[in-house]
Amino acid sequence: MKTFKLFSLDVLEDDQSVVVPLVDGLVLNKEDDQSTWLLEAYTDLELYDYFNAIFKEQ
């Protein structure tokens, strides 16, 4: 497994980009047979409702 520092995060919605201010974050290359990656982003709690709304749309 390889890890990388996540320096910035933008969420793309339709034709707009929402910049997400990060406290900290990592990108993990799991190097498994499915070539999966994992993003771990730490943000302020004020963004909870924003990400919860995105989650509920799924």
N, C-alpha and C positions, 0 to 999 in steps of 0.2 A: 504494500500500500504506500502511495506517495501522498504527501500533504503540501498544500500551497496556501499562502496568505491571501485572503479575500480582501482586496483594497476598496472595491466599490461594487454597488449592486443597483441595477436599474430594472424595474418591472415594466414590461411592454404590455400596454393595453390598447388594442386596436392600432391606431397610428400614433399613439402618444407614449412617451417614456416617463415613468415616475422614478425619480432618484430617491433611493432609500438610504438615509444616513446610517452608517454602521458604527457600532461600538467596537465590534471585533468580528472576525469571521475566518473560516477555513474552507478550502476546496479539497476534497478527498478523492483521489483516483483509487478506487477499490481494487483495480487490476484483477477482476474476477473474469469468469468465462463469458459474462454478458457485457463486459466493458462499461460498467456503471460508475457514475460519479455522484458524489454527495456534496451539497452545499450546506454549510452551517453558518448562519448569519445571526449575529446578536445585535438587536436594535433597541431603541427606547420603547418602553411600555406603551407610549402614546400611539404606536403603530399597530397595537393589538387588534383594534376594530377593523382597520384596513385589511390586514392579512386574514382575519377571521371571515370577512365578507368574501374575499377571494376564495377561501377554502370552501365556503358554503355554496358557491357557484358551481363547484366541481360535481 
